[in-house]
Amino acid sequence: MDQRLPKEFYTRDVLEVAPALLGKKIIRKGASGHISVHVISETEAYRGTEDKACHASKGKTPRTKIMFETGGILYMYLIYGMYWMMNIVTGSREEPQAVLIRGLMDVSGPGRLTRSLALDGSFNGEDLQFSERIWITGDGDRVEYSTTPRVGIDYAGAHWKMKPWRYVIK
């Protein structure tokens, strides 16, 4: 099996990490020891306090403080009181950025993705370098992808909504 992605992979700017995650593999080890492998097919970038679509735009709160940590850990949050969203924190400490994992080759949609992988709030802060439950592997190969505006962020205003920060494998 491929090696885990190194910490340095995640400590770059989110606009580098989000497309670079495409084609990488999420390895999930369940409570029973069963290991599943899933290829990342869609990501979305959220970039700092200036990005009105980013949760960190309102500053550091109990919910968002994990985004202000050094890249390589998970930021999990619940939407609509029922769907967990899996984000990977990127960049340097105190520069809040994260990549939302929107889809896998075998699962479409971020809510379905977390249900399929049995992820919940207990994964918030999980370090992808050391976790025994979830990690990401992959080689240096790049995949072809397209970009589109991000999804479901009308509240952020037209400028931020239209940023082509959603990445999808072609």
N, C-alpha and C positions, 0 to 999 in steps of 0.2 A: 504494500500500500504506500502511496506517496507520503512524503514528509509533511508535517504541519507547516503552514505558512509561518515565516519568521515574524517576530515582533515588528521589525523594520518595514514589512509589507504594510502594516496597518498605521504606522506613524507618519504616513504621507498625507497630503491634502486629499480630502474626500473626493474631489473631482478626478484624481488619479486612481484612487482605490475602487470607487464604484464601478467603472468599466473593467478594471483589472480583475474583479471578483467573478465576472462572467466566465463560465466554463470551469470554475473551481468546484471542488466537491465538499459538501457538508457531510461530515461523518457524525452519525448520532448513535450512541450506545445506550440502549434502553436499560431499565432496571433489571430485566431478566438476563442482560448480557448480550442480547441480540444487537448486531451492528447493521445499520442501514446506510446506504451511500446515495446522495442526491446531488445532481449537477445544478448549479445556480444559473438561471436563464434570464433573470430580470432584477435590476437594482434601481435604486433612486437615491440621489445625493441630497443631503441637508447640511448647509454650510454656515454655521456660526450664528452669532447674535445679530448680524445684519440681515440674515435670510429670514424674512417674515413668515415663511412656511416651517421654519425649524423651531422645535420646542424651546431651544435655548435662546430664542429671540427675546424672551421675557426675562432673561437672566437665570442665574442659578437658583433652583428651587429644590425641595426635597425630591421631586419627581425627576428633575433634569440633572441633578448634580453628577450623575454617572457620566453624562456627556462631556463633562469638564475634566475627565480623567484622560490618561494616555491611551492611545488607540490599541485595539486588540481585545476589547471586552464587549460583552453584549449589553445593550440597552433595550429592555423589554418594557412595553407599556400596553395597557388595556384600552381598547376603543369600544364604544357602544356598550360597555359593561360586559362584553362577551368575547371579544377577539384580541388575542395577544399579538403584538407586532414585534418582529425580531429585527433589531438594528445592530450594526457593528460600529462601535465608536472608532473614529480615525483621528489622525493628527496628534499634536502635542498636548500635554496637560494645559488646561485653562484655555484651549482653543476648541470650543465645542463643535464637533462635526460628527455625523453618523450616516451610515448607508443602511437604508431600509431594504431588506431582502424581500422583493415583491413576488418572485416566482422561481420555481425549480422546473427542470425538464419534465418531471412527472406530476407537478402540482402547480396550478395557476391561482394566484391570489395570495396576499400575505396572511390573511386569516386562515385560509385552508392549509397553507404551508405550516403554520405553527401547530395547528391541530394534527396534521399528518405526522409531524415530528414530535408530538407530545411535549411541546414547550409551553411554559407558563411563567409567571412572575418570579418563580424560584431561580430562573436563569439570569435575572437582572444582575449585572456585574460579573457574570461568568467569564473567566479569563481563557481565551481560546488557545493559549500556549500550554496551559496546565490542566484544563478540564478533562475529566475522565468520562464526561457525558456528551460533549459536543466539541468538534474542532473542524478546521477547514484545511484541505490539502489541495495541491495542484502543482503543475509545472509552470514553466515560464511562457508556454504557448499562449498567444493572444487569439481571441476568436473575433469573427466579424460581428459587428453589432450596429444597431441604429439608435438614434436618440429621439426622444419626444419630450414634450412638456410633462411635468409631473402630474400625478393624478390626485383628485380629491382635495385640492388646496385652494379653493376659490377664496376663502377667508384671507389669504395672504396678499391679495391684490394682483392685478394683471401683470405687473412687472415680474413678480416672483413666480406666479403661476406659469408664465410662458418660458421660463428658463428651461433649456433642453437637458435637464439633469436626470432624466429617466433613461436607462440603458437596457436594451433588449437584444438578445442574440438573434441574428438573422436566420 
